[in-house]
Amino acid sequence: MEVQESLKTVQAKLDEVTRERDVSLAKIEELEGQIQELKLKVDERAKQVISEAIDEEEKTVDPAGVYADFSRARLVQTIMDLNDSMIDAASSQFANAVEQLKLVNADKDLIFEGIDEDKVVRDGAIVTPPEDEM
């Protein structure tokens, strides 16, 4: 009889622990669902904030929206092309200035040795500018 009572007590305890486990598992499942929902909300908000920040920055830099649809690679290529064209223009202008000096001073013996479009005049001498001025 004692064994039967003990068995009933153990079975009751087992049923109670099983119910507690089932409640806990249901709660875990509910919390995991809430976590997933919050992750989605955070991701959406992060995209929105980044998009808003980029939009404001782009409006400042490119108010006409000319570059708005550029990919990063295309934008980098455009910058490189503009840089190359600026260098070409500066070189062309330098060559043009030299040619004009030759023409205006045709009757004089001009010295062109040491002239370089990348150099500057400092204290009456043609020198390479310091790194911070380049």
DSSP file (Angstrom, degrees, kcal/mol; ACC not computed):
  #  RESIDUE AA STRUCTURE BP1 BP2  ACC     N-H-->O    O-->H-N    N-H-->O    O-->H-N    TCO  KAPPA ALPHA  PHI   PSI    X-CA   Y-CA   Z-CA
    1    1 A M     >        0   0    0      0, 0.0     4,-2.2     0, 0.0     5,-0.2   0.000 360.0 360.0 360.0 -40.3    0.0    0.0    0.0
    2    2 A E  H  >  +     0   0    0      1,-0.2     4,-2.4     2,-0.2     5,-0.2   0.872 360.0  52.4 -62.1 -37.9    2.9    2.3    0.8
    3    3 A V  H  > S+     0   0    0      2,-0.2     4,-2.6     1,-0.2    -1,-0.2   0.895 108.1  51.3 -66.1 -40.4    4.4    1.7   -2.6
    4    4 A Q  H  > S+     0   0    0      2,-0.2     4,-2.4     1,-0.2    -2,-0.2   0.913 110.8  47.7 -63.9 -42.2    1.1    2.6   -4.2
    5    5 A E  H  X S+     0   0    0     -4,-2.2     4,-2.3     2,-0.2    -2,-0.2   0.917 113.2  48.4 -63.6 -43.1    0.9    5.9   -2.3
    6    6 A S  H  X S+     0   0    0     -4,-2.4     4,-2.4     1,-0.2    -2,-0.2   0.892 110.7  51.1 -63.7 -40.5    4.5    6.7   -3.1
    7    7 A L  H  X S+     0   0    0     -4,-2.6     4,-2.5     2,-0.2    -2,-0.2   0.900 109.9  49.7 -65.2 -41.0    3.8    5.9   -6.8
    8    8 A K  H  X S+     0   0    0     -4,-2.4     4,-2.5     2,-0.2    -2,-0.2   0.901 111.1  49.7 -64.0 -41.0    0.8    8.2   -6.8
    9    9 A T  H  X S+     0   0    0     -4,-2.3     4,-2.4     2,-0.2    -2,-0.2   0.917 112.4  46.9 -63.3 -44.8    2.8   11.0   -5.2
   10   10 A V  H  X S+     0   0    0     -4,-2.4     4,-2.7     2,-0.2    -2,-0.2   0.910 112.4  50.4 -64.4 -41.9    5.6   10.6   -7.7
   11   11 A Q  H  X S+     0   0    0     -4,-2.5     4,-2.5     2,-0.2    -2,-0.2   0.902 110.9  49.0 -63.9 -41.0    3.1   10.5  -10.6
   12   12 A A  H  X S+     0   0    0     -4,-2.5     4,-2.3     2,-0.2    -1,-0.2   0.913 112.5  48.0 -63.7 -43.1    1.4   13.7   -9.3
   13   13 A K  H  X S+     0   0    0     -4,-2.4     4,-2.6     2,-0.2    -2,-0.2   0.909 111.3  50.7 -64.0 -41.8    4.7   15.4   -9.0
   14   14 A L  H  X S+     0   0    0     -4,-2.7     4,-2.4     2,-0.2    -2,-0.2   0.903 109.9  50.0 -62.3 -42.8    5.7   14.2  -12.5
   15   15 A D  H  X S+     0   0    0     -4,-2.5     4,-2.3     2,-0.2    -1,-0.2   0.900 111.4  49.3 -62.4 -40.9    2.4   15.6  -13.9
   16   16 A E  H  X S+     0   0    0     -4,-2.3     4,-2.4     2,-0.2    -2,-0.2   0.923 112.4  46.5 -64.8 -45.1    3.0   18.9  -12.2
   17   17 A V  H  X S+     0   0    0     -4,-2.6     4,-2.5     2,-0.2    -2,-0.2   0.884 111.5  52.7 -65.1 -38.0    6.5   19.2  -13.6
   18   18 A T  H  X S+     0   0    0     -4,-2.4     4,-2.5     2,-0.2    -2,-0.2   0.913 109.8  48.1 -64.5 -42.9    5.3   18.2  -17.0
   19   19 A R  H  X S+     0   0    0     -4,-2.3     4,-2.6     2,-0.2    -2,-0.2   0.924 112.0  49.5 -62.5 -44.2    2.7   21.0  -16.9
   20   20 A E  H  X S+     0   0    0     -4,-2.4     4,-2.5     1,-0.2    -2,-0.2   0.904 111.4  49.6 -60.7 -41.7    5.3   23.5  -15.8
   21   21 A R  H  X S+     0   0    0     -4,-2.5     4,-2.8     2,-0.2    -2,-0.2   0.922 111.0  49.1 -63.1 -44.4    7.6   22.4  -18.6
   22   22 A D  H  X S+     0   0    0     -4,-2.5     4,-2.2     2,-0.2    -2,-0.2   0.901 112.2  48.3 -63.0 -41.6    4.8   22.7  -21.2
   23   23 A V  H  X S+     0   0    0     -4,-2.6     4,-2.3     2,-0.2    -1,-0.2   0.920 112.9  48.8 -63.4 -43.7    3.9   26.2  -19.9
   24   24 A S  H  X S+     0   0    0     -4,-2.5     4,-2.6     2,-0.2    -2,-0.2   0.908 110.8  49.7 -63.7 -42.8    7.6   27.2  -20.0
   25   25 A L  H  X S+     0   0    0     -4,-2.8     4,-2.4     2,-0.2    -1,-0.2   0.897 111.0  49.6 -63.9 -40.0    8.0   25.9  -23.6
   26   26 A A  H  X S+     0   0    0     -4,-2.2     4,-2.3     2,-0.2    -1,-0.2   0.903 111.5  49.2 -64.3 -40.8    4.9   27.8  -24.7
   27   27 A K  H  X S+     0   0    0     -4,-2.3     4,-2.8     2,-0.2    -2,-0.2   0.908 110.6  50.5 -64.9 -42.3    6.3   30.9  -23.0
   28   28 A I  H  X S+     0   0    0     -4,-2.6     4,-2.7     2,-0.2    -2,-0.2   0.920 110.6  49.4 -60.3 -44.8    9.7   30.4  -24.8
   29   29 A E  H  X S+     0   0    0     -4,-2.4     4,-1.9     2,-0.2    -1,-0.2   0.911 111.9  48.4 -62.0 -42.5    7.9   30.0  -28.1
   30   30 A E  H  X S+     0   0    0     -4,-2.3     4,-2.0     2,-0.2    -2,-0.2   0.925 112.7  48.0 -63.4 -45.2    6.0   33.2  -27.5
   31   31 A L  H  X S+     0   0    0     -4,-2.8     4,-2.5     1,-0.2    -2,-0.2   0.874 108.8  53.7 -65.2 -38.3    9.1   35.1  -26.5
   32   32 A E  H  X S+     0   0    0     -4,-2.7     4,-2.2     2,-0.2    -1,-0.2   0.890 108.2  50.8 -63.4 -38.4   11.0   33.8  -29.6
   33   33 A G  H  X S+     0   0    0     -4,-1.9     4,-2.2     2,-0.2    -2,-0.2   0.909 110.4  48.8 -63.3 -42.3    8.2   35.1  -31.8
   34   34 A Q  H  X S+     0   0    0     -4,-2.0     4,-2.6     2,-0.2    -2,-0.2   0.892 109.3  53.2 -64.3 -39.4    8.4   38.5  -30.1
   35   35 A I  H  X S+     0   0    0     -4,-2.5     4,-2.6     2,-0.2    -2,-0.2   0.926 109.0  48.9 -61.2 -44.8   12.2   38.5  -30.6
   36   36 A Q  H  X S+     0   0    0     -4,-2.2     4,-2.3     2,-0.2    -2,-0.2   0.913 111.1  49.8 -61.8 -43.1   11.8   37.8  -34.3
   37   37 A E  H  X S+     0   0    0     -4,-2.2     4,-2.2     1,-0.2    -1,-0.2   0.919 112.1  48.0 -61.4 -43.5    9.2   40.6  -34.6
   38   38 A L  H  X S+     0   0    0     -4,-2.6     4,-2.8     2,-0.2    -2,-0.2   0.888 109.1  53.3 -65.9 -38.5   11.5   43.0  -32.8
   39   39 A K  H  X S+     0   0    0     -4,-2.6     4,-2.6     2,-0.2    -1,-0.2   0.921 109.8  48.4 -61.2 -43.1   14.4   42.1  -35.0
   40   40 A L  H  X S+     0   0    0     -4,-2.3     4,-2.6     2,-0.2    -2,-0.2   0.911 112.1  49.0 -62.9 -42.3   12.4   42.8  -38.1
   41   41 A K  H  X S+     0   0    0     -4,-2.2     4,-2.6     2,-0.2    -2,-0.2   0.913 111.8  48.7 -63.5 -42.7   11.3   46.1  -36.7
   42   42 A V  H  X S+     0   0    0     -4,-2.8     4,-2.8     2,-0.2    -2,-0.2   0.928 111.9  49.0 -63.4 -44.9   14.9   47.1  -35.8
   43   43 A D  H  X S+     0   0    0     -4,-2.6     4,-2.3     2,-0.2    -2,-0.2   0.930 112.8  47.5 -60.1 -46.1   16.1   46.1  -39.3
   44   44 A E  H  X S+     0   0    0     -4,-2.6     4,-2.1     1,-0.2    -2,-0.2   0.922 114.0  46.9 -61.1 -44.6   13.3   48.1  -40.9
   45   45 A R  H  X S+     0   0    0     -4,-2.6     4,-2.9     2,-0.2     5,-0.2   0.895 110.2  52.9 -66.4 -39.9   14.0   51.1  -38.8
   46   46 A A  H  X S+     0   0    0     -4,-2.8     4,-2.6     1,-0.2     5,-0.2   0.922 110.3  47.7 -62.0 -43.5   17.8   50.9  -39.4
   47   47 A K  H  X S+     0   0    0     -4,-2.3     4,-2.6     1,-0.2    -1,-0.2   0.904 113.0  49.0 -62.3 -40.6   17.2   50.9  -43.1
   48   48 A Q  H  X S+     0   0    0     -4,-2.1     4,-2.7     2,-0.2    -2,-0.2   0.921 112.4  46.9 -66.0 -44.4   14.9   53.8  -42.8
   49   49 A V  H  X S+     0   0    0     -4,-2.9     4,-2.6     2,-0.2    -2,-0.2   0.926 114.5  46.8 -65.1 -45.0   17.3   55.8  -40.6
   50   50 A I  H  X S+     0   0    0     -4,-2.6     4,-2.8    -5,-0.2     5,-0.2   0.925 113.2  49.6 -61.8 -44.3   20.3   55.1  -43.0
   51   51 A S  H  X S+     0   0    0     -4,-2.6     4,-2.7    -5,-0.2    -2,-0.2   0.912 111.7  48.0 -61.3 -43.5   18.1   56.0  -46.0
   52   52 A E  H  X S+     0   0    0     -4,-2.7     4,-2.4     2,-0.2    -1,-0.2   0.911 112.8  48.4 -63.9 -42.3   17.0   59.2  -44.4
   53   53 A A  H  X S+     0   0    0     -4,-2.6     4,-2.5     2,-0.2    -2,-0.2   0.921 113.6  46.5 -64.4 -43.9   20.6   60.1  -43.4
   54   54 A I  H  X S+     0   0    0     -4,-2.8     4,-3.3     2,-0.2     5,-0.2   0.919 111.0  52.9 -64.4 -42.8   21.9   59.3  -46.9
   55   55 A D  H  X S+     0   0    0     -4,-2.7     4,-2.5    -5,-0.2    -2,-0.2   0.925 111.3  45.8 -58.8 -45.4   19.0   61.3  -48.5
   56   56 A E  H  X S+     0   0    0     -4,-2.4     4,-1.7     2,-0.2    -1,-0.2   0.919 115.3  46.7 -64.5 -43.4   19.9   64.4  -46.4
   57   57 A E  H  X S+     0   0    0     -4,-2.5     4,-2.4     1,-0.2     5,-0.2   0.911 113.0  49.3 -65.2 -41.9   23.6   64.1  -47.2
   58   58 A E  H  X S+     0   0    0     -4,-3.3     4,-3.9     1,-0.2     7,-0.2   0.891 107.9  54.1 -64.7 -39.1   22.9   63.5  -50.9
   59   59 A K  H  < S+     0   0    0     -4,-2.5    -1,-0.2    -5,-0.2    -2,-0.2   0.872 110.9  47.1 -62.8 -35.4   20.6   66.6  -50.9
   60   60 A T  H  < S+     0   0    0     -4,-1.7    -2,-0.2    -5,-0.2    -1,-0.2   0.931 122.5  33.4 -69.6 -45.8   23.4   68.7  -49.5
   61   61 A V  H  < S+     0   0    0     -4,-2.4    -2,-0.2     1,-0.2    -3,-0.2   0.858 135.1  24.0 -80.2 -36.9   26.0   67.4  -51.9
   62   62 A D    ><  +     0   0    0     -4,-3.9     3,-1.7    -5,-0.2    -1,-0.2  -0.611  65.3 167.4-131.3  71.5   23.8   66.8  -54.9
   63   63 A P  T 3  S+     0   0    0      0, 0.0    -1,-0.1     0, 0.0    -4,-0.1   0.792  79.8  53.7 -60.9 -28.3   20.8   69.2  -54.7
   64   64 A A  T 3  S-     0   0    0      1,-0.0    -5,-0.1    -5,-0.0    -2,-0.0   0.632 106.4-128.0 -80.8 -12.1   19.8   68.6  -58.3
   65   65 A G    X   +     0   0    0     -3,-1.7     3,-0.8    -7,-0.2     4,-0.3   0.727  60.4 143.2  74.6  22.3   19.8   64.8  -57.8
   66   66 A V  T 3  S+     0   0    0      1,-0.2     3,-0.3     2,-0.1    -1,-0.0   0.881  77.5  33.4 -61.6 -39.3   22.1   64.2  -60.8
   67   67 A Y  T >  S+     0   0    0      1,-0.2     3,-1.6    -9,-0.1    -1,-0.2   0.305  86.0 108.4-101.4   9.3   24.0   61.4  -59.1
   68   68 A A  T <  S+     0   0    0     -3,-0.8    -1,-0.2     1,-0.3    -2,-0.1   0.825  83.6  41.9 -58.4 -36.0   21.1   60.0  -57.0
   69   69 A D  T 3  S+     0   0    0     -4,-0.3    -1,-0.3    -3,-0.3     2,-0.1   0.363  88.8 118.2 -96.1   6.9   20.7   56.8  -59.1
   70   70 A F    <   -     0   0    0     -3,-1.6     2,-0.1     1,-0.1    -3,-0.0  -0.440  61.4-130.6 -72.0 143.6   24.4   56.1  -59.5
   71   71 A S     >  -     0   0    0     -2,-0.1     4,-2.4     1,-0.1     5,-0.2  -0.465  30.3-105.6 -79.8 166.7   25.9   52.9  -58.1
   72   72 A R  H  > S+     0   0    0      1,-0.2     4,-2.6     2,-0.2     5,-0.2   0.924 121.9  49.9 -60.3 -44.5   29.0   53.2  -55.9
   73   73 A A  H  > S+     0   0    0      1,-0.2     4,-2.4     2,-0.2    -1,-0.2   0.905 111.3  48.3 -62.3 -42.5   31.2   51.9  -58.7
   74   74 A R  H  > S+     0   0    0      2,-0.2     4,-2.4     1,-0.2    -1,-0.2   0.888 111.4  50.6 -67.1 -37.6   29.7   54.3  -61.2
   75   75 A L  H  X S+     0   0    0     -4,-2.4     4,-2.4     2,-0.2    -2,-0.2   0.922 110.8  48.3 -65.5 -44.0   30.2   57.2  -58.8
   76   76 A V  H  X S+     0   0    0     -4,-2.6     4,-2.5     1,-0.2    -2,-0.2   0.917 111.8  50.3 -61.4 -42.8   33.8   56.3  -58.2
   77   77 A Q  H  X S+     0   0    0     -4,-2.4     4,-2.6     1,-0.2    -2,-0.2   0.900 109.6  50.8 -62.3 -41.0   34.4   56.0  -62.0
   78   78 A T  H  X S+     0   0    0     -4,-2.4     4,-2.6     2,-0.2    -1,-0.2   0.907 110.1  49.7 -63.1 -42.2   32.8   59.4  -62.5
   79   79 A I  H  X S+     0   0    0     -4,-2.4     4,-2.5     2,-0.2    -2,-0.2   0.925 111.9  48.2 -62.0 -44.7   35.0   60.9  -59.9
   80   80 A M  H  X S+     0   0    0     -4,-2.5     4,-2.5     2,-0.2    -2,-0.2   0.905 111.8  49.7 -63.6 -41.2   38.1   59.4  -61.5
   81   81 A D  H  X S+     0   0    0     -4,-2.6     4,-2.6     2,-0.2    -2,-0.2   0.919 111.5  48.6 -63.1 -43.6   37.0   60.6  -64.9
   82   82 A L  H  X S+     0   0    0     -4,-2.6     4,-2.3     2,-0.2    -2,-0.2   0.907 110.9  51.0 -63.1 -41.2   36.5   64.1  -63.6
   83   83 A N  H  X S+     0   0    0     -4,-2.5     4,-2.2     2,-0.2    -2,-0.2   0.933 111.4  47.8 -60.9 -46.2   39.9   64.0  -61.9
   84   84 A D  H  X S+     0   0    0     -4,-2.5     4,-2.7     1,-0.2    -2,-0.2   0.910 111.8  49.8 -61.2 -42.6   41.5   62.9  -65.2
   85   85 A S  H  X S+     0   0    0     -4,-2.6     4,-2.4     1,-0.2    -1,-0.2   0.861 109.3  51.9 -67.8 -33.3   39.8   65.6  -67.1
   86   86 A M  H  X S+     0   0    0     -4,-2.3     4,-2.5     2,-0.2    -1,-0.2   0.906 111.0  47.6 -66.7 -40.9   40.8   68.3  -64.6
   87   87 A I  H  X S+     0   0    0     -4,-2.2     4,-2.5     2,-0.2     5,-0.2   0.923 112.5  49.3 -64.6 -44.2   44.5   67.1  -64.9
   88   88 A D  H  X S+     0   0    0     -4,-2.7     4,-2.4     1,-0.2    -2,-0.2   0.912 111.9  48.8 -60.9 -42.7   44.2   67.2  -68.7
   89   89 A A  H  X S+     0   0    0     -4,-2.4     4,-2.6     2,-0.2    -2,-0.2   0.914 111.6  48.6 -64.8 -43.4   42.7   70.7  -68.6
   90   90 A A  H  X S+     0   0    0     -4,-2.5     4,-2.3     2,-0.2    -2,-0.2   0.917 112.9  48.0 -64.1 -42.4   45.4   72.0  -66.3
   91   91 A S  H  X S+     0   0    0     -4,-2.5     4,-2.6     2,-0.2    -2,-0.2   0.907 112.4  49.4 -63.6 -42.0   48.1   70.5  -68.5
   92   92 A S  H  X S+     0   0    0     -4,-2.4     4,-2.5    -5,-0.2    -2,-0.2   0.906 111.0  49.2 -63.9 -42.2   46.5   71.9  -71.6
   93   93 A Q  H  X S+     0   0    0     -4,-2.6     4,-2.5     2,-0.2    -2,-0.2   0.887 110.9  50.5 -65.3 -38.8   46.2   75.4  -70.0
   94   94 A F  H  X S+     0   0    0     -4,-2.3     4,-2.3     2,-0.2    -2,-0.2   0.945 111.9  46.6 -63.3 -47.9   49.9   75.2  -69.0
   95   95 A A  H  X S+     0   0    0     -4,-2.6     4,-2.4     1,-0.2    -2,-0.2   0.894 112.0  52.1 -61.2 -39.9   51.0   74.3  -72.5
   96   96 A N  H  X S+     0   0    0     -4,-2.5     4,-2.4     2,-0.2    -1,-0.2   0.911 108.7  49.9 -62.2 -43.7   48.8   77.1  -73.9
   97   97 A A  H  X S+     0   0    0     -4,-2.5     4,-2.3     2,-0.2    -2,-0.2   0.905 110.7  49.9 -63.0 -41.4   50.4   79.6  -71.5
   98   98 A V  H  X S+     0   0    0     -4,-2.3     4,-2.3     1,-0.2    -2,-0.2   0.928 111.0  49.2 -62.2 -45.0   53.8   78.5  -72.6
   99   99 A E  H  X S+     0   0    0     -4,-2.4     4,-2.1     1,-0.2    -2,-0.2   0.889 110.6  50.5 -62.7 -39.4   52.9   78.8  -76.3
  100  100 A Q  H  X S+     0   0    0     -4,-2.4     4,-2.9     2,-0.2     5,-0.3   0.903 109.5  50.8 -65.4 -40.7   51.5   82.3  -75.7
  101  101 A L  H  X S+     0   0    0     -4,-2.3     4,-2.1     1,-0.2    -2,-0.2   0.908 109.7  50.7 -62.6 -41.2   54.7   83.4  -73.9
  102  102 A K  H  < S+     0   0    0     -4,-2.3    -2,-0.2     2,-0.2    -1,-0.2   0.920 113.9  45.0 -61.1 -43.0   56.7   82.1  -76.8
  103  103 A L  H >< S+     0   0    0     -4,-2.1     3,-1.2     1,-0.2    -2,-0.2   0.931 114.9  45.5 -68.3 -47.4   54.5   84.0  -79.3
  104  104 A V  H 3< S+     0   0    0     -4,-2.9     3,-0.3     1,-0.3    -1,-0.2   0.828 121.6  39.6 -66.7 -31.9   54.4   87.3  -77.3
  105  105 A N  T >< S+     0   0    0     -4,-2.1     3,-1.8    -5,-0.3    -1,-0.3  -0.179  74.2 133.6-110.1  39.1   58.2   87.1  -76.7
  106  106 A A  T <  S+     0   0    0     -3,-1.2    -1,-0.2     1,-0.3    -2,-0.1   0.803  72.4  52.7 -61.3 -30.6   59.2   85.8  -80.1
  107  107 A D  T 3  S+     0   0    0     -3,-0.3     2,-0.3    -4,-0.1    -1,-0.3   0.456 101.6  76.1 -86.5   0.8   62.0   88.3  -80.4
  108  108 A K  S <  S-     0   0    0     -3,-1.8     2,-1.2    -6,-0.2    -3,-0.1  -0.791  84.4-119.4-111.8 154.8   63.5   87.3  -77.0
  109  109 A D        -     0   0    0     -2,-0.3     2,-0.2     2,-0.0    -3,-0.1  -0.744  38.9-168.0 -93.0  91.2   65.5   84.3  -76.1
  110  110 A L        -     0   0    0     -2,-1.2     2,-0.5    -5,-0.2    -8,-0.0  -0.550  13.6-139.8 -82.4 144.2   63.3   82.7  -73.4
  111  111 A I        +     0   0    0     -2,-0.2    -1,-0.0     1,-0.1    -2,-0.0  -0.909  22.8 174.0-105.0 125.2   64.6   79.9  -71.2
  112  112 A F    >   +     0   0    0     -2,-0.5     3,-1.6     2,-0.1     2,-0.2   0.407  39.0 119.3-110.6  -0.2   62.1   77.1  -70.6
  113  113 A E  T 3  S+     0   0    0      1,-0.2     3,-0.1     3,-0.0    -2,-0.1  -0.459  79.9  20.0 -66.2 135.9   64.4   74.7  -68.7
  114  114 A G  T 3  S+     0   0    0      1,-0.3     2,-0.3    -2,-0.2    -1,-0.2   0.276  88.5 131.2  89.0 -11.3   63.1   74.0  -65.2
  115  115 A I    <   +     0   0    0     -3,-1.6     2,-0.3     2,-0.0    -1,-0.3  -0.606  28.6 167.7 -76.4 132.4   59.6   75.1  -66.0
  116  116 A D    >   -     0   0    0     -2,-0.3     3,-1.8    -3,-0.1    -3,-0.0  -0.983  40.9-137.0-148.8 132.3   57.1   72.5  -64.7
  117  117 A E  T 3  S+     0   0    0     -2,-0.3    -1,-0.1     1,-0.3    -2,-0.0   0.706 106.3  55.3 -64.0 -18.8   53.4   72.7  -64.3
  118  118 A D  T 3  S+     0   0    0      2,-0.0    -1,-0.3    -3,-0.0     2,-0.2   0.456  96.5  82.3 -92.8  -1.3   53.6   71.0  -61.0
  119  119 A K    <   -     0   0    0     -3,-1.8     2,-0.3     9,-0.2     9,-0.2  -0.570  62.1-151.1-102.5 166.8   56.1   73.5  -59.5
  120  120 A V  E     -A  127   0A   0      7,-3.2     7,-3.3    -2,-0.2     2,-0.6  -0.878  21.8-108.9-131.5 162.7   55.5   76.9  -57.9
  121  121 A V  E     +A  126   0A   0     -2,-0.3     2,-0.4     5,-0.2     5,-0.2  -0.848  38.9 171.7 -95.9 125.3   57.5   80.1  -57.5
  122  122 A R  E >   -A  125   0A   0      3,-3.0     3,-1.5    -2,-0.6    -2,-0.0  -0.991  68.3 -15.9-134.8 124.5   58.8   80.8  -54.0
  123  123 A D  T 3  S-     0   0    0     -2,-0.4     3,-0.1     1,-0.3    -1,-0.1   0.868 129.6 -49.8  51.0  42.5   61.2   83.6  -53.1
  124  124 A G  T 3  S+     0   0    0      1,-0.2     2,-0.3     0, 0.0    -1,-0.3   0.633 119.7 100.8  76.5  14.8   62.2   84.0  -56.7
  125  125 A A  E <  S-A  122   0A   0     -3,-1.5    -3,-3.0     2,-0.0     2,-0.6  -0.960  73.9-119.9-132.0 150.7   62.8   80.3  -57.4
  126  126 A I  E     +A  121   0A   0     -2,-0.3     2,-0.3    -5,-0.2    -5,-0.2  -0.801  48.8 162.8 -88.2 119.6   60.9   77.5  -59.1
  127  127 A V  E     -A  120   0A   0     -7,-3.3    -7,-3.2    -2,-0.6    -2,-0.0  -0.902  45.8 -99.5-136.4 160.8   60.4   74.8  -56.5
  128  128 A T        -     0   0    0     -2,-0.3    -9,-0.2    -9,-0.2     3,-0.1  -0.694  49.5-117.3 -77.2 129.4   58.3   71.8  -55.8
  129  129 A P        -     0   0    0      0, 0.0     5,-0.1     0, 0.0    -1,-0.1  -0.305  34.2 -93.2 -67.9 153.4   55.5   72.8  -53.4
  130  130 A P    >   -     0   0    0      0, 0.0     3,-1.9     0, 0.0     4,-0.5  -0.235  39.3-105.9 -60.3 156.6   55.3   71.2  -49.9
  131  131 A E  G >  S+     0   0    0      1,-0.3     3,-1.2     2,-0.2     0, 0.0   0.838 118.5  59.8 -54.1 -38.1   53.0   68.1  -49.6
  132  132 A D  G 3  S+     0   0    0      1,-0.3    -1,-0.3     2,-0.1     0, 0.0   0.628 104.8  50.3 -72.0 -10.9   50.3   70.0  -47.8
  133  133 A E  G <         0   0    0     -3,-1.9    -1,-0.3     1,-0.1    -2,-0.2   0.468 360.0 360.0-100.5  -4.2   49.9   72.4  -50.8
  134  134 A M    <         0   0    0     -3,-1.2    -1,-0.1    -4,-0.5    -2,-0.1   0.464 360.0 360.0 -85.5 360.0   49.6   69.6  -53.4
